Amino acid sequence: MFSNNTPDAAAKALTTLMHALIDIECTAKLAQNKGREDYTAFCLECIRYISSRSLDEAKNILIADVNG
């Protein structure tokens, strides 16, 4: 079986993860600046959601490329 892997898929997956890291950094900075416990808990939930969604999206990009 031949797999047609493309550099574009890897670049797209990495771009997705880089955008997630930027979003996570900004969200963490907001939580740190606010210093309120309820806001920090909300920011942590946002970070969890951003990371989970981005990892799934990157995984799906790479799987689609391999199965392509």
N, C-alpha and C positions, 0 to 999 in steps of 0.2 A: 504494500500500500504506500502510495506517495503522498506526502503531506506538503502542501503548497504554503509554507510559512512566508509571510511578508514582513518586511521591516516596518511598514506603515502600521500594522496591527500592534507591534511592540511599542512603537512611538506613541500611538493613541492610548494604549494602556498606561504607559509611563506618564503621559500628560494628564490622564484622569487622576492618577495617584498624586502627582505634583499639585494639581488644583485642590485635591482633598487636604493635603498637608498645609497649604496656604490657608484654606478655610478653617482648619483645626487650630492653626497658630493664632489667627485673628479671634476666634471664639475663645480660646484660652486666655488671650490677653484681655478681652472684655471681662471675663470672669475674675481675673486677677485685679483689674482696675476697680470693679464694682465692690468687691469684698463683702458682698451680702450672701449669706448661706443659701437662700432660696434661688438667687440668680446663679450662683455657682453650680447648684444641682441641675438647673435648667441647661446651663452651658455644657456640663458634662454629658447630659443626655443628647444634646445636639452633636457633640463630638463623637459619641458612640454611633449615632445615626449616620453622620457624614462618612465615618471610616467604614462602617458596614456596607453602605450603599456603594461607595467607591471601590471597595475591594470586590464586591459582586460584579460591578460593571467592568472592571479590569479583567476579572476572571472570564466573564462572558465574551469579551473581545478576543482574548487569547484562545478560548475554546472554539469560537466561531472560525478563527483563522486556521487552527489545526484541522478542524473538520471540513473547512471550506470547500 
